[in-house]
Amino acid sequence: MLLNTETMTARMRTLEDHIRFESAHELEPLMATFGAEPEWHNQAGQEVLQGYEAIRGFYHDLFAGFPDFRIDVRHKHAAEEAVILEGFLGGTHAGEWMGIPATGKSFSIPFAAVFNFTNDNRVRKEIVYYDRMAILEKLGIIPGE
C-alpha cells in the first residue's frame, strides 16, 4: 500500500512540530504530537517507555539536565511504515540527569530516530539510536579513549 500525499504531509508536519517543541522544551505541545498508547524506545539503554506519563517524565528530566538541549536534523527519510530522521543532538549538562550531578560539560553526538504513526498521523512509536557511552565520555563521567 502506498501512502497518499496527504498522509505523508500530515506525518511530516507532526514530526516538524515534534522536533520544534522538543528543541524549544515545550513539554505539553511536544506530548500532544504523540497518539494513543505511545511508546518511546531508547535503544542505547535498551528500555521502552510506555504511555504519556513515562514519556513526559523522560523529557522533563532531559530538559532539566540539559537546559539547552537541542536537535539538529540533517536528513529525513520517508517510507510507508515510518519516517527516519538523522542528525545531531546535544546540550550542556547543567542539572541532574539520570542521577548524575551536573558536570557543566557539553556534548554533541549523531543520532537516528525511527517514527511510526497512528491512523490519525500522530507519533505511535519513537525509536531512538545514539551512543550513550559517547555522551558519558564527553561529560567526563567515564574515561574516554
TIVO-2410 file (N, C-alpha, C; in nm, 3 decimals):
# residues 145
REC num residu      c1      c2      c3 atome chaine
REC   1      M   0.083  -0.118   0.000     N      A
REC   1      M   0.000   0.000   0.000    CA      A
REC   1      M   0.088   0.124   0.000     C      A
REC   2      L   0.070   0.211  -0.095     N      A
REC   2      L   0.144   0.335  -0.099    CA      A
REC   2      L   0.066   0.442  -0.024     C      A
REC   3      L   0.139   0.522   0.053     N      A
REC   3      L   0.075   0.631   0.126    CA      A
REC   3      L   0.041   0.744   0.030     C      A
REC   4      N  -0.072   0.805   0.054     N      A
REC   4      N  -0.107   0.919  -0.029    CA      A
REC   4      N  -0.032   1.043   0.019     C      A
REC   5      T  -0.027   1.142  -0.064     N      A
REC   5      T   0.047   1.265  -0.034    CA      A
REC   5      T  -0.007   1.333   0.090     C      A
REC   6      E  -0.137   1.331   0.110     N      A
REC   6      E  -0.198   1.395   0.226    CA      A
REC   6      E  -0.150   1.330   0.357     C      A
REC   7      T  -0.143   1.198   0.359     N      A
REC   7      T  -0.097   1.127   0.479    CA      A
REC   7      T   0.049   1.158   0.507     C      A
REC   8      M   0.134   1.152   0.404     N      A
REC   8      M   0.276   1.180   0.424    CA      A
REC   8      M   0.297   1.324   0.468     C      A
REC   9      T   0.223   1.417   0.411     N      A
REC   9      T   0.234   1.558   0.451    CA      A
REC   9      T   0.195   1.574   0.598     C      A
REC  10      A   0.088   1.508   0.639     N      A
REC  10      A   0.045   1.516   0.779    CA      A
REC  10      A   0.149   1.457   0.873     C      A
REC  11      R   0.211   1.346   0.835     N      A
REC  11      R   0.315   1.285   0.919    CA      A
REC  11      R   0.437   1.375   0.930     C      A
REC  12      M   0.477   1.433   0.818     N      A
REC  12      M   0.594   1.522   0.821    CA      A
REC  12      M   0.564   1.646   0.904     C      A
REC  13      R   0.443   1.697   0.898     N      A
REC  13      R   0.404   1.812   0.979    CA      A
REC  13      R   0.409   1.775   1.128     C      A
REC  14      T   0.362   1.656   1.162     N      A
REC  14      T   0.368   1.610   1.301    CA      A
REC  14      T   0.512   1.605   1.348     C      A
REC  15      L   0.602   1.552   1.265     N      A
REC  15      L   0.743   1.543   1.305    CA      A
REC  15      L   0.808   1.681   1.315     C      A
REC  16      E   0.775   1.770   1.226     N      A
REC  16      E   0.828   1.906   1.235    CA      A
REC  16      E   0.785   1.971   1.366     C      A
REC  17      D   0.659   1.953   1.402     N      A
REC  17      D   0.611   2.004   1.531    CA      A
REC  17      D   0.684   1.936   1.646     C      A
REC  18      H   0.698   1.805   1.639     N      A
REC  18      H   0.763   1.727   1.744    CA      A
REC  18      H   0.905   1.779   1.770     C      A
REC  19      I   0.982   1.795   1.664     N      A
REC  19      I   1.121   1.842   1.678    CA      A
REC  19      I   1.124   1.988   1.726     C      A
REC  20      R   1.035   2.070   1.674     N      A
REC  20      R   1.031   2.211   1.716    CA      A
REC  20      R   0.999   2.222   1.864     C      A
REC  21      F   0.898   2.149   1.913     N      A
REC  21      F   0.861   2.154   2.054    CA      A
REC  21      F   0.969   2.093   2.142     C      A
REC  22      E   1.033   1.987   2.094     N      A
REC  22      E   1.141   1.926   2.172    CA      A
REC  22      E   1.259   2.022   2.184     C      A
REC  23      S   1.294   2.086   2.075     N      A
REC  23      S   1.407   2.181   2.077    CA      A
REC  23      S   1.376   2.304   2.162     C      A
REC  24      A   1.249   2.343   2.167     N      A
REC  24      A   1.207   2.460   2.247    CA      A
REC  24      A   1.171   2.421   2.391     C      A
REC  25      H   1.177   2.291   2.422     N      A
REC  25      H   1.144   2.240   2.556    CA      A
REC  25      H   1.000   2.270   2.595     C      A
REC  26      E   0.910   2.267   2.498     N      A
REC  26      E   0.768   2.290   2.522    CA      A
REC  26      E   0.703   2.154   2.544     C      A
REC  27      L   0.701   2.113   2.670     N      A
REC  27      L   0.665   1.976   2.707    CA      A
REC  27      L   0.522   1.937   2.667     C      A
REC  28      E   0.423   2.017   2.701     N      A
REC  28      E   0.285   1.977   2.671    CA      A
REC  28      E   0.256   1.973   2.521     C      A
REC  29      P   0.297   2.074   2.443     N      A
REC  29      P   0.277   2.062   2.298    CA      A
REC  29      P   0.355   1.943   2.239     C      A
REC  30      L   0.474   1.917   2.292     N      A
REC  30      L   0.551   1.800   2.248    CA      A
REC  30      L   0.473   1.673   2.272     C      A
REC  31      M   0.416   1.659   2.392     N      A
REC  31      M   0.340   1.539   2.425    CA      A
REC  31      M   0.216   1.526   2.337     C      A
REC  32      A   0.162   1.637   2.290     N      A
REC  32      A   0.043   1.633   2.205    CA      A
REC  32      A   0.073   1.578   2.066     C      A
REC  33      T   0.202   1.567   2.029     N      A
REC  33      T   0.235   1.508   1.899    CA      A
REC  33      T   0.225   1.356   1.904     C      A
REC  34      F   0.217   1.299   2.025     N      A
REC  34      F   0.202   1.154   2.040    CA      A
REC  34      F   0.055   1.116   2.032     C      A
REC  35      G   0.028   1.002   1.973     N      A
REC  35      G  -0.108   0.950   1.965    CA      A
REC  35      G  -0.138   0.862   2.085     C      A
REC  36      A  -0.245   0.786   2.073     N      A
REC  36      A  -0.289   0.698   2.181    CA      A
REC  36      A  -0.185   0.588   2.206     C      A
REC  37      E  -0.165   0.557   2.333     N      A
REC  37      E  -0.075   0.450   2.376    CA      A
REC  37      E   0.065   0.462   2.315     C      A
REC  38      P   0.132   0.576   2.335     N      A
REC  38      P   0.263   0.596   2.273    CA      A
REC  38      P   0.373   0.515   2.340     C      A
REC  39      E   0.479   0.492   2.262     N      A
REC  39      E   0.600   0.426   2.311    CA      A
REC  39      E   0.721   0.509   2.272     C      A
REC  40      W   0.821   0.511   2.360     N      A
REC  40      W   0.948   0.577   2.331    CA      A
REC  40      W   1.056   0.474   2.361     C      A
REC  41      H   1.129   0.433   2.258     N      A
REC  41      H   1.231   0.329   2.271    CA      A
REC  41      H   1.369   0.393   2.275     C      A
REC  42      N   1.439   0.371   2.383     N      A
REC  42      N   1.576   0.417   2.400    CA      A
REC  42      N   1.667   0.298   2.369     C      A
REC  43      Q   1.713   0.290   2.245     N      A
REC  43      Q   1.793   0.175   2.205    CA      A
REC  43      Q   1.927   0.172   2.278     C      A
REC  44      A   1.983   0.286   2.311     N      A
REC  44      A   2.111   0.289   2.383    CA      A
REC  44      A   2.099   0.227   2.522     C      A
REC  45      G   1.987   0.246   2.586     N      A
REC  45      G   1.967   0.191   2.720    CA      A
REC  45      G   1.880   0.068   2.722     C      A
REC  46      Q   1.841   0.021   2.605     N      A
REC  46      Q   1.755  -0.096   2.591    CA      A
REC  46      Q   1.633  -0.087   2.682     C      A
REC  47      E   1.568   0.029   2.677     N      A
REC  47      E   1.448   0.048   2.758    CA      A
REC  47      E   1.336   0.099   2.671     C      A
REC  48      V   1.215   0.068   2.711     N      A
REC  48      V   1.095   0.112   2.641    CA      A
REC  48      V   1.007   0.184   2.741     C      A
REC  49      L   0.974   0.308   2.711     N      A
REC  49      L   0.882   0.386   2.793    CA      A
REC  49      L   0.745   0.377   2.728     C      A
REC  50      Q   0.645   0.341   2.807     N      A
REC  50      Q   0.510   0.326   2.753    CA      A
REC  50      Q   0.416   0.423   2.823     C      A
REC  51      G   0.340   0.494   2.743     N      A
REC  51      G   0.240   0.586   2.795    CA      A
REC  51      G   0.291   0.726   2.815     C      A
REC  52      Y   0.194   0.818   2.824     N      A
REC  52      Y   0.225   0.960   2.834    CA      A
REC  52      Y   0.308   0.995   2.957     C      A
REC  53      E   0.273   0.942   3.071     N      A
REC  53      E   0.342   0.981   3.195    CA      A
REC  53      E   0.489   0.942   3.192     C      A
REC  54      A   0.520   0.821   3.147     N      A
REC  54      A   0.659   0.777   3.140    CA      A
REC  54      A   0.739   0.861   3.041     C      A
REC  55      I   0.679   0.889   2.925     N      A
REC  55      I   0.749   0.968   2.823    CA      A
REC  55      I   0.762   1.113   2.869     C      A
REC  56      R   0.658   1.169   2.929     N      A
REC  56      R   0.664   1.306   2.983    CA      A
REC  56      R   0.776   1.316   3.087     C      A
REC  57      G   0.786   1.217   3.176     N      A
REC  57      G   0.891   1.217   3.278    CA      A
REC  57      G   1.030   1.214   3.218     C      A
REC  58      F   1.048   1.136   3.113     N      A
REC  58      F   1.177   1.130   3.045    CA      A
REC  58      F   1.216   1.267   2.991     C      A
REC  59      Y   1.124   1.329   2.917     N      A
REC  59      Y   1.154   1.460   2.859    CA      A
REC  59      Y   1.175   1.566   2.969     C      A
REC  60      H   1.095   1.562   3.073     N      A
REC  60      H   1.111   1.656   3.183    CA      A
REC  60      H   1.253   1.647   3.240     C      A
REC  61      D   1.298   1.526   3.267     N      A
REC  61      D   1.432   1.506   3.323    CA      A
REC  61      D   1.541   1.547   3.224     C      A
REC  62      L   1.520   1.518   3.096     N      A
REC  62      L   1.617   1.557   2.994    CA      A
REC  62      L   1.632   1.708   2.988     C      A
REC  63      F   1.519   1.780   2.987     N      A
REC  63      F   1.523   1.926   2.979    CA      A
REC  63      F   1.581   1.988   3.106     C      A
REC  64      A   1.558   1.925   3.222     N      A
REC  64      A   1.616   1.975   3.348    CA      A
REC  64      A   1.766   1.953   3.349     C      A
REC  65      G   1.810   1.840   3.299     N      A
REC  65      G   1.953   1.809   3.297    CA      A
REC  65      G   2.030   1.887   3.193     C      A
REC  66      F   1.964   1.917   3.082     N      A
REC  66      F   2.027   1.987   2.970    CA      A
REC  66      F   1.936   2.103   2.927     C      A
REC  67      P   1.942   2.215   2.998     N      A
REC  67      P   1.852   2.327   2.968    CA      A
REC  67      P   1.866   2.383   2.826     C      A
REC  68      D   1.978   2.353   2.762     N      A
REC  68      D   1.998   2.399   2.623    CA      A
REC  68      D   1.994   2.281   2.525     C      A
REC  69      F   1.930   2.172   2.564     N      A
REC  69      F   1.921   2.055   2.476    CA      A
REC  69      F   1.869   2.097   2.339     C      A
REC  70      R   1.932   2.043   2.236     N      A
REC  70      R   1.895   2.080   2.100    CA      A
REC  70      R   1.906   1.959   2.007     C      A
REC  71      I   1.831   1.968   1.900     N      A
REC  71      I   1.832   1.866   1.796    CA      A
REC  71      I   1.854   1.936   1.663     C      A
REC  72      D   1.946   1.884   1.586     N      A
REC  72      D   1.975   1.937   1.452    CA      A
REC  72      D   1.950   1.824   1.353     C      A
REC  73      V   1.835   1.827   1.288     N      A
REC  73      V   1.800   1.724   1.190    CA      A
REC  73      V   1.869   1.756   1.058     C      A
REC  74      R   1.944   1.658   1.008     N      A
REC  74      R   2.016   1.677   0.882    CA      A
REC  74      R   1.949   1.605   0.764     C      A
REC  75      H   1.884   1.490   0.793     N      A
REC  75      H   1.823   1.412   0.686    CA      A
REC  75      H   1.691   1.355   0.733     C      A
REC  76      K   1.595   1.346   0.640     N      A
REC  76      K   1.465   1.283   0.663    CA      A
REC  76      K   1.444   1.179   0.554     C      A
REC  77      H   1.400   1.061   0.596     N      A
REC  77      H   1.374   0.953   0.502    CA      A
REC  77      H   1.232   0.904   0.527     C      A
REC  78      A   1.147   0.914   0.428     N      A
REC  78      A   1.007   0.875   0.443    CA      A
REC  78      A   0.981   0.743   0.373     C      A
REC  79      A   0.911   0.656   0.443     N      A
REC  79      A   0.869   0.527   0.388    CA      A
REC  79      A   0.724   0.503   0.428     C      A
REC  80      E   0.666   0.395   0.378     N      A
REC  80      E   0.527   0.366   0.410    CA      A
REC  80      E   0.506   0.345   0.559     C      A
REC  81      E   0.594   0.270   0.623     N      A
REC  81      E   0.576   0.232   0.762    CA      A
REC  81      E   0.634   0.331   0.863     C      A
REC  82      A   0.726   0.416   0.818     N      A
REC  82      A   0.797   0.500   0.915    CA      A
REC  82      A   0.862   0.620   0.845     C      A
REC  83      V   0.900   0.716   0.929     N      A
REC  83      V   0.987   0.825   0.886    CA      A
REC  83      V   1.111   0.817   0.974     C      A
REC  84      I   1.226   0.829   0.911     N      A
REC  84      I   1.353   0.819   0.982    CA      A
REC  84      I   1.422   0.955   0.975     C      A
REC  85      L   1.468   1.002   1.091     N      A
REC  85      L   1.543   1.127   1.098    CA      A
REC  85      L   1.686   1.096   1.137     C      A
REC  86      E   1.780   1.171   1.081     N      A
REC  86      E   1.921   1.162   1.118    CA      A
REC  86      E   1.971   1.302   1.149     C      A
REC  87      G   2.063   1.312   1.243     N      A
REC  87      G   2.119   1.441   1.274    CA      A
REC  87      G   2.208   1.435   1.396     C      A
REC  88      F   2.208   1.546   1.470     N      A
REC  88      F   2.290   1.558   1.590    CA      A
REC  88      F   2.203   1.606   1.704     C      A
REC  89      L   2.233   1.558   1.823     N      A
REC  89      L   2.169   1.609   1.944    CA      A
REC  89      L   2.278   1.647   2.041     C      A
REC  90      G   2.247   1.744   2.126     N      A
REC  90      G   2.348   1.788   2.219    CA      A
REC  90      G   2.293   1.885   2.321     C      A
REC  91      G   2.382   1.926   2.410     N      A
REC  91      G   2.345   2.020   2.514    CA      A
REC  91      G   2.454   2.027   2.620     C      A
REC  92      T   2.429   2.111   2.719     N      A
REC  92      T   2.521   2.129   2.831    CA      A
REC  92      T   2.459   2.070   2.956     C      A
REC  93      H   2.534   1.986   3.024     N      A
REC  93      H   2.486   1.916   3.143    CA      A
REC  93      H   2.487   2.012   3.262     C      A
REC  94      A   2.377   2.085   3.278     N      A
REC  94      A   2.369   2.189   3.381    CA      A
REC  94      A   2.280   2.152   3.499     C      A
REC  95      G   2.221   2.033   3.495     N      A
REC  95      G   2.135   1.987   3.604    CA      A
REC  95      G   2.146   1.835   3.615     C      A
REC  96      E   2.090   1.780   3.720     N      A
REC  96      E   2.096   1.634   3.738    CA      A
REC  96      E   2.025   1.564   3.623     C      A
REC  97      W   2.086   1.456   3.577     N      A
REC  97      W   2.030   1.374   3.469    CA      A
REC  97      W   2.067   1.230   3.494     C      A
REC  98      M   1.970   1.143   3.497     N      A
REC  98      M   1.991   1.000   3.523    CA      A
REC  98      M   2.066   0.977   3.653     C      A
REC  99      G   2.040   1.063   3.752     N      A
REC  99      G   2.107   1.050   3.880    CA      A
REC  99      G   2.249   1.104   3.883     C      A
REC 100      I   2.292   1.165   3.774     N      A
REC 100      I   2.429   1.217   3.764    CA      A
REC 100      I   2.425   1.368   3.788     C      A
REC 101      P   2.497   1.416   3.889     N      A
REC 101      P   2.502   1.560   3.914    CA      A
REC 101      P   2.560   1.635   3.793     C      A
REC 102      A   2.521   1.760   3.779     N      A
REC 102      A   2.566   1.842   3.666    CA      A
REC 102      A   2.718   1.847   3.659     C      A
REC 103      T   2.771   1.834   3.537     N      A
REC 103      T   2.916   1.843   3.515    CA      A
REC 103      T   2.954   1.976   3.453     C      A
REC 104      G   2.856   2.047   3.394     N      A
REC 104      G   2.887   2.172   3.324    CA      A
REC 104      G   2.947   2.150   3.187     C      A
REC 105      K   2.963   2.024   3.146     N      A
REC 105      K   3.024   1.994   3.016    CA      A
REC 105      K   2.917   1.974   2.910     C      A
REC 106      S   2.957   1.994   2.785     N      A
REC 106      S   2.865   1.983   2.672    CA      A
REC 106      S   2.895   1.860   2.588     C      A
REC 107      F   2.796   1.822   2.511     N      A
REC 107      F   2.815   1.712   2.417    CA      A
REC 107      F   2.738   1.741   2.289     C      A
REC 108      S   2.779   1.678   2.183     N      A
REC 108      S   2.707   1.676   2.056    CA      A
REC 108      S   2.742   1.543   1.992     C      A
REC 109      I   2.639   1.464   1.961     N      A
REC 109      I   2.661   1.331   1.902    CA      A
REC 109      I   2.558   1.306   1.793     C      A
REC 110      P   2.589   1.215   1.701     N      A
REC 110      P   2.491   1.179   1.599    CA      A
REC 110      P   2.380   1.092   1.657     C      A
REC 111      F   2.265   1.097   1.593     N      A
REC 111      F   2.152   1.013   1.632    CA      A
REC 111      F   2.073   0.975   1.507     C      A
REC 112      A   1.992   0.872   1.521     N      A
REC 112      A   1.890   0.838   1.422    CA      A
REC 112      A   1.765   0.803   1.500     C      A
REC 113      A   1.651   0.840   1.447     N      A
REC 113      A   1.524   0.810   1.513    CA      A
REC 113      A   1.424   0.761   1.409     C      A
REC 114      V   1.355   0.654   1.445     N      A
REC 114      V   1.253   0.595   1.359    CA      A
REC 114      V   1.117   0.625   1.423     C      A
REC 115      F   1.027   0.681   1.345     N      A
REC 115      F   0.894   0.717   1.394    CA      A
REC 115      F   0.788   0.636   1.320     C      A
REC 116      N   0.701   0.572   1.397     N      A
REC 116      N   0.582   0.506   1.343    CA      A
REC 116      N   0.462   0.588   1.387     C      A
REC 117      F   0.352   0.576   1.313     N      A
REC 117      F   0.238   0.665   1.333    CA      A
REC 117      F   0.107   0.592   1.358     C      A
REC 118      T   0.017   0.663   1.424     N      A
REC 118      T  -0.119   0.616   1.445    CA      A
REC 118      T  -0.199   0.644   1.318     C      A
REC 119      N  -0.321   0.597   1.314     N      A
REC 119      N  -0.407   0.622   1.198    CA      A
REC 119      N  -0.438   0.770   1.179     C      A
REC 120      D  -0.428   0.849   1.288     N      A
REC 120      D  -0.452   0.993   1.275    CA      A
REC 120      D  -0.321   1.072   1.263     C      A
REC 121      N  -0.213   1.001   1.223     N      A
REC 121      N  -0.084   1.062   1.189    CA      A
REC 121      N  -0.013   1.128   1.307     C      A
REC 122      R  -0.034   1.074   1.426     N      A
REC 122      R   0.042   1.118   1.543    CA      A
REC 122      R   0.149   1.011   1.570     C      A
REC 123      V   0.247   1.045   1.652     N      A
REC 123      V   0.356   0.951   1.680    CA      A
REC 123      V   0.303   0.837   1.768     C      A
REC 124      R   0.314   0.716   1.717     N      A
REC 124      R   0.277   0.597   1.794    CA      A
REC 124      R   0.401   0.542   1.866     C      A
REC 125      K   0.514   0.542   1.792     N      A
REC 125      K   0.636   0.487   1.848    CA      A
REC 125      K   0.755   0.568   1.797     C      A
REC 126      E   0.842   0.606   1.890     N      A
REC 126      E   0.967   0.672   1.856    CA      A
REC 126      E   1.080   0.581   1.903     C      A
REC 127      I   1.166   0.541   1.811     N      A
REC 127      I   1.278   0.452   1.843    CA      A
REC 127      I   1.405   0.531   1.815     C      A
REC 128      V   1.482   0.559   1.921     N      A
REC 128      V   1.598   0.646   1.907    CA      A
REC 128      V   1.728   0.568   1.926     C      A
REC 129      Y   1.820   0.589   1.831     N      A
REC 129      Y   1.951   0.525   1.833    CA      A
REC 129      Y   2.057   0.634   1.853     C      A
REC 130      Y   2.140   0.617   1.953     N      A
REC 130      Y   2.250   0.709   1.979    CA      A
REC 130      Y   2.352   0.636   2.067     C      A
REC 131      D   2.469   0.695   2.084     N      A
REC 131      D   2.577   0.633   2.161    CA      A
REC 131      D   2.580   0.695   2.302     C      A
REC 132      R   2.517   0.628   2.396     N      A
REC 132      R   2.513   0.679   2.534    CA      A
REC 132      R   2.653   0.687   2.594     C      A
REC 133      M   2.740   0.592   2.561     N      A
REC 133      M   2.877   0.594   2.614    CA      A
REC 133      M   2.950   0.720   2.568     C      A
REC 134      A   2.925   0.764   2.444     N      A
REC 134      A   2.989   0.885   2.394    CA      A
REC 134      A   2.943   1.006   2.475     C      A
REC 135      I   2.816   1.010   2.512     N      A
REC 135      I   2.768   1.120   2.597    CA      A
REC 135      I   2.841   1.117   2.730     C      A
REC 136      L   2.846   1.001   2.793     N      A
REC 136      L   2.910   0.990   2.925    CA      A
REC 136      L   3.059   1.026   2.918     C      A
REC 137      E   3.125   0.990   2.809     N      A
REC 137      E   3.266   1.029   2.791    CA      A
REC 137      E   3.279   1.181   2.779     C      A
REC 138      K   3.196   1.242   2.696     N      A
REC 138      K   3.205   1.387   2.674    CA      A
REC 138      K   3.170   1.466   2.801     C      A
REC 139      L   3.086   1.406   2.888     N      A
REC 139      L   3.052   1.471   3.014    CA      A
REC 139      L   3.156   1.443   3.122     C      A
REC 140      G   3.255   1.359   3.092     N      A
REC 140      G   3.359   1.328   3.189    CA      A
REC 140      G   3.317   1.226   3.295     C      A
REC 141      I   3.206   1.155   3.271     N      A
REC 141      I   3.156   1.057   3.366    CA      A
REC 141      I   3.238   0.928   3.360     C      A
REC 142      I   3.276   0.890   3.238     N      A
REC 142      I   3.363   0.774   3.219    CA      A
REC 142      I   3.482   0.819   3.136     C      A
REC 143      P   3.597   0.751   3.152     N      A
REC 143      P   3.715   0.793   3.075    CA      A
REC 143      P   3.696   0.768   2.926     C      A
REC 144      G   3.750   0.859   2.846     N      A
REC 144      G   3.746   0.845   2.700    CA      A
REC 144      G   3.863   0.764   2.652     C      A
REC 145      E   3.861   0.739   2.523     N      A
REC 145      E   3.970   0.659   2.463    CA      A
REC 145      E   4.096   0.742   2.449     C      A
***
